[in-house]
Amino acid sequence: MKMAWTLILLIAISFSTSQVAEVDRTQENRMILEVFMNRSAKDLFKAWHLLFKREYSYDSDEAKFRFKNFKDNLSKMKEHNAQNLSYKVGLNQFSDMSNEEFKQKFATYKVSATVEDFINTWQEKVPETTTPPSDNTSNGAFLAEEDDDDLTKRNLSGENPIDYRSNFNPPRNQNYCGGCWAFALTAVVEAKKSMKQGWTNPYLSIQQLLDCNNSNYGCNGGDLITGMNYILNNGNQNDKDYTYLGYSGNQCNYSRNKPLTRITGYQYCSNITPNYKCSSSIVYNLLRKGPLAVVVNGGSWAFQNYSGGIFSAACYNVDHAVVIVGYGVSGNTPYWLVRNSWGPYWGENGHIRIAVNPNNNYSCFLEYMAVLPIM
């Protein structure tokens, strides 16, 4: 036991004094926690607390409260994994949180009730203006439609796999800012830029959307259509020129004198109103053109603690924004490959595979809304 703790301390010191890639650190953390998985819950919590660098001290009153959450989660994880279902759950950065606390901090997506207001005539270019950044509706949004081959009459399990992960940097981490909508939108614009111009390793500014998109709520949630409309009107600065702070409420520092990434429009479907409905086939057709900003039921205990496999838990509402980056089939189960914004430790290196179900019960509402930027 003493040797194991020595190993942890040496690795922790190494991480704090060297530039170790976050993905590599993730794998090391998993290996270390695995060593302690058969130890007492207290020893496991102590190792977890050290590896995830919690600010509260191990012997504080808050630590006692967090340890109770940790034990409750650990017990449920063992019970779930013993059932040999299609997906597993495991320890991650949220393991000391109750699901209620987790939902309050991370399930903050707000669905716009006025998507129909954004339906306008297609326009090839958004004109440059000298006005300040605007959330006003621009001509450039248009509905997705079924292609001529009408995929609704075919089984998606027979479709070709899609994987856009090579067009992205590793998943970013929103930390305690409920700005999932901004992370999803910048990610799909980054990917579209990479696909159009070749790999340029782009990181676009999430903070710009949090500070300047006044029709959304910064770290308190936002809407994909409203946010994409802002990007359409104003463009997106580079992250190095407008760096992510992890909180909102700042003065907007948007500048047209800095490099901007522009889109010329966006295509979308939405189930908010009956006439604009998405379907599995429409989402697949859109995905063939590029990664999609979508919504999901991310606030469930199973989603919070997902560690791998094909997610098939029951879902009940829309509360988080993510990115569909691919499609595949495992055995006889078609799934969406989804990129999250909770860093590479969560899930499968920051991703989750969610089973496709046309009725949305087990697709966790991924087919509720999909947004594709056009360049």
C-alpha positions in Angstrom: 0.0 0.0 0.0 2.9 2.4 0.9 4.5 1.7 -2.5 1.2 2.4 -4.3 0.9 5.8 -2.6 4.5 6.6 -3.4 3.8 5.8 -7.1 0.8 8.2 -7.0 2.8 11.0 -5.4 5.6 10.7 -7.8 3.3 10.8 -10.8 1.4 13.7 -9.4 4.6 15.7 -8.8 5.7 14.8 -12.4 2.4 16.1 -13.8 2.7 19.4 -11.9 6.2 20.1 -13.1 6.1 18.9 -16.7 4.0 19.6 -19.9 2.1 16.3 -20.0 -0.7 16.1 -22.6 -4.1 16.0 -21.0 -4.9 12.8 -23.0 -1.8 11.1 -21.6 -2.6 12.2 -18.1 -6.1 10.8 -18.5 -4.7 7.3 -19.2 -2.3 7.5 -16.3 -5.2 8.5 -14.0 -7.2 5.6 -15.1 -4.4 3.1 -14.4 -3.7 4.6 -11.0 -7.4 4.4 -9.9 -7.6 0.9 -11.2 -4.9 0.0 -8.7 -7.1 1.3 -5.9 -10.4 -0.1 -7.1 -10.3 -3.2 -4.9 -9.2 -1.1 -1.9 -11.5 0.6 0.6 -13.7 3.4 -0.6 -11.8 5.8 1.6 -8.4 4.9 0.0 -10.0 5.1 -3.5 -11.4 8.6 -2.7 -8.1 9.7 -1.3 -6.4 8.7 -4.6 -9.2 10.2 -6.7 -9.0 13.5 -4.6 -5.3 13.8 -5.3 -5.4 12.9 -9.0 -8.2 15.3 -9.8 -6.6 18.1 -7.7 -9.7 19.0 -5.7 -9.5 22.4 -3.9 -11.0 21.3 -0.7 -8.6 19.6 1.7 -9.0 15.9 2.3 -9.8 16.4 6.0 -12.3 19.2 5.7 -16.0 19.2 6.3 -16.7 19.5 2.6 -14.5 16.4 2.0 -16.8 14.5 4.3 -19.8 15.6 2.3 -18.1 14.8 -1.0 -17.0 11.4 0.3 -20.6 10.5 0.9 -21.5 11.4 -2.7 -18.5 9.5 -3.9 -19.5 6.3 -2.0 -23.1 6.6 -3.3 -21.9 6.9 -6.9 -19.4 4.1 -6.5 -22.0 1.8 -5.1 -24.3 2.5 -8.0 -21.5 2.1 -10.5 -20.7 -1.4 -9.3 -24.4 -2.3 -9.3 -24.8 -1.0 -12.9 -21.7 -2.7 -14.3 -22.6 -6.0 -12.8 -25.6 -6.1 -15.1 -23.4 -6.3 -18.2 -25.5 -3.8 -20.2 -24.4 -2.2 -23.4 -22.4 0.6 -21.6 -20.3 1.0 -18.5 -20.1 3.8 -15.9 -17.0 4.7 -13.9 -15.1 7.3 -11.9 -14.5 10.7 -13.5 -14.2 14.4 -12.5 -17.9 14.4 -11.4 -17.7 11.5 -9.0 -18.0 13.6 -5.8 -21.2 15.2 -7.0 -24.8 14.2 -6.5 -26.8 14.0 -9.7 -28.9 17.0 -8.5 -25.8 19.2 -8.2 -24.4 17.9 -11.5 -27.6 18.8 -13.3 -27.7 22.3 -11.8 -24.1 23.0 -13.0 -23.9 21.1 -16.3 -27.4 20.5 -17.7 -28.1 24.1 -18.5 -29.2 24.1 -22.2 -32.1 26.4 -23.0 -34.3 25.6 -26.0 -35.5 28.5 -28.0 -39.3 28.7 -28.5 -39.0 30.8 -31.6 -37.0 28.7 -34.1 -39.5 29.6 -36.8 -38.3 33.2 -36.5 -35.0 32.2 -38.0 -36.3 30.8 -41.3 -35.2 33.1 -44.1 -34.2 33.1 -47.7 -30.8 31.6 -48.5 -28.1 34.2 -49.1 -24.6 33.3 -50.4 -22.8 36.0 -48.4 -23.4 37.8 -45.2 -22.5 41.5 -45.9 -19.9 43.1 -43.8 -21.3 45.9 -41.6 -19.9 48.6 -39.4 -22.5 48.0 -36.7 -21.6 46.4 -33.3 -22.0 42.6 -32.9 -25.6 41.7 -33.4 -28.0 38.9 -32.5 -30.5 40.0 -35.1 -31.7 37.4 -37.6 -29.8 37.3 -40.8 -30.8 35.6 -44.1 -28.8 32.4 -44.2 -30.7 29.9 -42.2 -32.6 27.2 -44.1 -34.3 24.0 -43.2 -32.9 20.6 -43.8 -34.9 18.3 -46.1 -34.8 14.7 -47.0 -32.5 13.8 -49.9 -34.0 12.2 -53.0 -33.0 8.7 -51.8 -35.5 9.1 -48.8 -33.6 7.4 -46.0 -36.8 7.2 -43.9 -37.6 4.1 -45.9 -34.2 2.4 -45.2 -32.6 0.9 -42.1 -29.7 3.2 -41.0 -27.7 0.1 -39.9 -26.9 -0.4 -43.6 -25.4 3.1 -44.1 -21.7 3.8 -44.4 -19.8 4.8 -41.3 -18.7 8.4 -40.8 -15.9 9.7 -38.5 -14.8 13.3 -38.4 -12.6 13.1 -35.3 -9.5 13.8 -37.4 -10.9 17.3 -38.1 -10.8 18.3 -34.4 -8.4 19.0 -31.6 -9.0 17.0 -28.4 -12.3 17.8 -26.7 -12.2 20.9 -24.6 -13.4 21.2 -21.0 -16.1 23.7 -20.1 -15.4 23.2 -16.4 -18.0 24.9 -14.2 -19.4 27.2 -16.9 -22.7 26.0 -18.4 -21.7 27.2 -21.8 -22.2 23.8 -23.6 -24.1 25.6 -26.4 -21.0 27.8 -27.2 -18.6 24.8 -27.1 -20.8 22.9 -29.5 -21.1 25.8 -32.0 -17.4 26.7 -32.0 -16.5 23.0 -32.5 -18.6 22.5 -35.6 -17.4 25.8 -37.1 -13.8 24.7 -36.3 -14.4 21.4 -38.0 -16.0 23.0 -41.1 -13.0 25.3 -41.4 -10.6 22.4 -41.2 -12.6 20.4 -43.8 -12.7 23.4 -46.2 -9.2 24.8 -45.8 -7.2 21.7 -44.7 -6.1 20.9 -41.2 -5.1 24.3 -39.6 -5.5 23.2 -36.0 -8.0 26.0 -35.3 -9.3 26.9 -31.9 -12.1 29.5 -32.1 -13.3 31.8 -29.3 -15.9 30.4 -27.0 -15.6 33.4 -24.7 -16.7 35.7 -27.5 -20.1 33.9 -27.7 -20.4 33.9 -23.9 -19.7 37.7 -23.6 -21.3 39.0 -26.8 -24.2 36.9 -27.8 -26.8 38.8 -25.8 -29.8 36.7 -26.8 -28.2 33.8 -24.9 -27.2 33.5 -21.2 -23.5 32.9 -21.2 -22.5 30.3 -18.6 -26.1 30.0 -17.6 -27.2 28.3 -20.8 -28.1 29.2 -24.3 -29.7 28.0 -27.6 -27.9 26.6 -30.7 -30.0 28.4 -33.3 -29.6 31.8 -31.6 -25.9 31.2 -31.1 -25.3 30.1 -34.7 -27.2 33.2 -35.9 -24.8 35.3 -33.9 -21.8 33.7 -35.6 -23.5 34.2 -39.0 -23.9 37.9 -38.4 -20.5 38.5 -36.7 -18.0 35.8 -37.3 -15.9 34.0 -34.7 -12.5 35.3 -33.5 -9.6 33.0 -32.7 -9.3 31.7 -29.2 -5.8 33.2 -28.9 -7.3 36.6 -29.5 -10.3 36.1 -27.2 -9.3 33.5 -24.6 -11.7 31.3 -22.7 -12.1 32.4 -19.0 -14.6 29.9 -17.8 -17.2 32.5 -16.7 -19.5 35.0 -18.3 -20.7 38.5 -17.4 -17.7 40.2 -19.0 -17.7 43.2 -21.3 -17.8 42.1 -25.0 -14.3 42.5 -26.4 -15.2 41.6 -30.0 -13.0 43.3 -32.6 -13.3 43.3 -36.4 -9.6 44.2 -36.5 -8.7 40.7 -35.4 -8.9 37.6 -37.7 -12.5 36.2 -38.0 -13.8 32.9 -39.2 -17.0 33.5 -41.3 -19.9 31.2 -42.2 -22.2 32.0 -45.1 -25.2 30.2 -43.5 -26.4 27.2 -41.7 -28.8 24.3 -42.3 -30.8 22.8 -39.5 -33.8 20.7 -38.5 -35.8 21.1 -35.3 -38.6 19.3 -33.5 -39.7 22.4 -31.6 -42.5 23.0 -34.2 -44.2 20.2 -36.2 -43.3 21.5 -39.6 -39.6 21.5 -39.1 -39.1 18.0 -37.7 -35.8 16.1 -37.6 -35.5 12.4 -38.1 -32.7 9.9 -37.9 -32.4 10.0 -41.6 -32.3 13.8 -41.9 -29.6 13.9 -39.2 -27.6 11.3 -41.1 -28.0 13.2 -44.3 -26.8 16.4 -42.6 -23.9 14.5 -41.0 -22.6 13.5 -44.4 -21.9 17.2 -45.0 -20.1 17.7 -41.7 -20.3 17.5 -37.9 -23.5 18.7 -36.3 -24.3 20.8 -33.2 -27.1 18.9 -31.5 -28.9 18.6 -28.1 -29.1 15.7 -25.7 -30.3 14.6 -22.3 -27.0 14.9 -20.6 -28.2 15.5 -17.0 -29.0 11.9 -16.1 -26.9 9.9 -13.6 -25.9 7.4 -16.3 -24.7 10.2 -18.7 -22.8 11.9 -15.8 -20.9 8.7 -15.1 -20.6 7.2 -18.6 -17.2 5.6 -19.2 -17.7 3.5 -22.4 -19.8 1.3 -24.6 -23.0 2.1 -26.5 -25.2 4.3 -24.4 -28.8 3.1 -24.3 -30.3 4.5 -21.0 -33.8 6.0 -21.1 -33.8 9.8 -21.6 -36.5 12.3 -20.7 -35.6 15.9 -21.6 -33.2 18.2 -23.5 -30.6 19.8 -21.2 -27.2 19.8 -22.9 -25.5 20.6 -26.2 -22.9 18.3 -27.9 -21.6 17.5 -31.4 -22.3 14.5 -33.5 -18.9 13.7 -35.1 -19.7 10.3 -36.6 -21.9 7.3 -37.2 -21.2 3.6 -37.0 -22.5 0.2 -36.3 -21.4 -2.3 -33.5 -22.9 -5.7 -34.0 -26.4 -4.9 -35.1 -26.6 -1.6 -33.2 -26.2 1.6 -35.1 -24.9 4.5 -33.0 -24.1 8.2 -33.2 -20.5 9.1 -32.2 -20.8 12.2 -30.1 -18.1 14.7 -28.9 -18.7 16.3 -25.5 -17.2 19.3 -23.8 -16.2 17.8 -20.5 -12.5 17.1 -21.4 -10.9 13.8 -22.5 -11.3 12.0 -19.1 -15.0 11.7 -19.4 -16.4 8.8 -21.5 -14.3 7.4 -24.3 -11.6 10.1 -24.5 -14.3 12.8 -24.3 -16.8 11.0 -26.6 -19.9 8.9 -26.2 -21.6 6.4 -28.5 -25.3 6.7 -28.4 -27.6 4.0 -29.9 -29.8 5.3 -32.8 -33.5 5.0 -32.2 -36.0 6.7 -34.5 -38.4 7.3 -31.6 -35.8 9.3 -29.7 -36.3 7.2 -26.5 -32.8 5.8 -26.6 -31.1 8.4 -28.9 -31.4 10.7 -26.0 -33.0 13.4 -28.2 -30.0 13.7 -30.5 -32.5 13.9 -33.3 -34.4 16.7 -31.6 -32.3 19.5 -33.2 -29.3 19.5 -35.6 -27.3 22.5 -36.9 -24.8 22.4 -39.7 -22.7 25.5 -40.5 -22.1 26.3 -44.2 -18.9 28.0 -45.5 
